[in-house]
Amino acid sequence: MDTIGQAIGLFAVTNIDDIVLLALFFARGSGVPGSAARIVAGQYVGFAGILAVAVAAAFGATFLPEAAVGYLGLLPLALGLKAAWTAWRERTGGEGGDPVVKAPGLLAVAGVTFANGGDNIGVYVPVFANAGTARMVVFAAVFLVLVAVWCAAGRFLATRPVVARALSRWGHVVLPVALIGIGAVILVDGGAFGF
């Protein structure tokens, strides 16, 4: 039970920012058939990638050199710039009427989740290395259950009337800003610019 409690605490601390991103993704895909399933699947694919790298690194088989971790910020930065361009284009011209809502795809969600997980990997590796194989399996199982809880929380937030109205009105601005911000933070914190 002690390991389960530690796993819950570790997941919550390292993934609090994902609830906001998930709420933005769910709001963006609101009313688009199949978008919720793609968002959940993307979150699982991205988090499975984080776990795979952390477990491999804990066993000593690092896939990414430390110098490359900072460059993971390029993915959310590029997705944020693309989302900003799309939002700007929809607002400043194009066809009249309401802009077309483009729900996030599985690979976009997975990519943002993985890129945003650089700090997770940095925290998980020493914990997994000290935990041993049996406890590492417990950590991974608890984390995978909590991904579903996080997805439910993100969807819950996106469907609260006040939050839904705000995201409906400002989500086209908030999502690109959040992705660009996350990308920039990952690039800077990861040392991509040499400082």
N, C-alpha and C positions, 0 to 999 in steps of 0.2 A: 504494500500500500504506500510505503514511503516513496518508492520509485515513481508510482503513478502520480502522486502529489507533486513531486519534483518536475515530472514531465509536463503536467498541466501548467505549473508556474512558469517553466521555461518557455513553453509554447506561447502563453499569453503575453509575456514580456517581449518576446522577439517578433510577434505578429500583430501587435495592436494596430499598426498602420494599415494592415491588410483589410481590416474591417471597413475603413474609409474607402479604399480602392474598390472593394467588393460592392459597397453601397453605390458607388458611382457607376460601376459596370452594370449592376442590376437596374439602376435608374435608366441608364442609356438603352438597355435592352427591353425596358418595360413595354409590354404589348406586342413584342416581336416573337412569334411562335418559335419555340426551341431555344431561345436565347439563354434562359435560366440553366438549362442542361449544359449548354456550351460553356457558360461561365463556370459552373461547378466542375465540369470535366477539365477545363483549362486550369483551374486552381489546383486540382489534384495532379495534373501532369507537371505543372511548374513546381509544386511542392515535392513531388516524387523526385524531380531532378535535384532539388536542394538536398533531400535526404540521401540520394545516391552519392552525391559529391561529398557530403559530410561523413557518411559511413566509409567511403573509400579513403578519404583523407585520414580518418581515425585509424584505419588499418594500415596506413602508411603509403597508400597508392594514390597520391594526389593527382588529379586530372588537370587542374588549372594551376599554373604557376601563380604565386602570390601577386606578382606584378600585373597579371592579366585580370584579376578580380575587379579592379577599379573600372576597367573598360566595359564591364557588364552594364554600367550606367548608360551606355550608348543606346541600348534597346529601348528603355522607357523614354529616353530623350527623343529618339526618332519617332516613336509612337505618339508622344505628346506633340511634337512638331507637326506630324501628319494630322492629328486630331484638331490642332489649332488651325491649320490650313483649311481643312474641310469645314470647320465651323465658320471661319471667316468667309470662305467662298459661298456657303449657304446663306449667310446673313447679308452679304453685300451685292448679291446679284443672282444670276442663275435664273431658274424658273420661278415664277411667282408662287404664292401660296406657302404652305408650311414646308420647312426643310425636311428632307427625308432622314428618318432616324436610322442610323447605322449601328446595329448592335455589335458589341465586341465579339470577335470570333475566339474559338478555342485556343488557337496558337498565339493570338495577341494576349489573352489573359495568362496563358502559360508563360509566355516570354516575360511579361511584366512581373509575374509572381517570382520567377526564377531570378531575374535581374535584381529585384527588390530583396532577395534573400541572401545577398552577400554577407550581411551582418549576421544572419541566422547561421550560415555556414561557419563563420568565425567563432560563434558561441558554441555551436553544436559539436565541433570537432574535439575540443579538449574534454567536454563532458562525455562524449561517446568513447573517447580513448581511455578515460578513467573508469567508465562504467562496466566494461567487459561485454561480451557478446550477449548474454542473457538479458542484462538490463538494457542494452542498446535496442534489442528487439522490443522490449516493453516501451521504451521511449518512442520508437518509430510507430508502434501500434497506437499509442495514445495520441501522438501527433496526427496520424491519419484520421482518427475519429474526430479530433478537434477541428480538422479542416472542414468537415461537414457542419460542425457547430458554428464556425466562423462564416461559412457561406450562408447559413440560416440567419445569423445575426446581420450580415450585410444586406440580405434581402429584406429582413424585418425593418432595418433602418430606411431602406429605399422606399418602403411602402407606408411609412408613417406619413399621415397627411401633411404635416408641416415640412418634414424633410423631403417628401415627394414633390411638393410644390416648389421648394427651393431648388431641388435638383432638376426639376423640369424647366424652371426658369433660368438657372445658372449652371446646370451640369455641363453644357457645351463649352463653358469657360473653365469650370473647376477641374474637369477631367484633364484637359491638356496642361493646365497650370500644375496640377498635382503630378502628372507624369514627367513633365519637364523638370519640376523641382526635385523629384525623386532621382531622376537621371543625373542631374547636376550634383546632388549630394553624394550619390554613389561614385561618380567620377572624382570628385574632390576628396572624399574620405578614403577612397581606394588608392589615392596617390597617382591618378592618371595624368595629372599635370605636373608631377614632380615635387609637390609640396604637401 
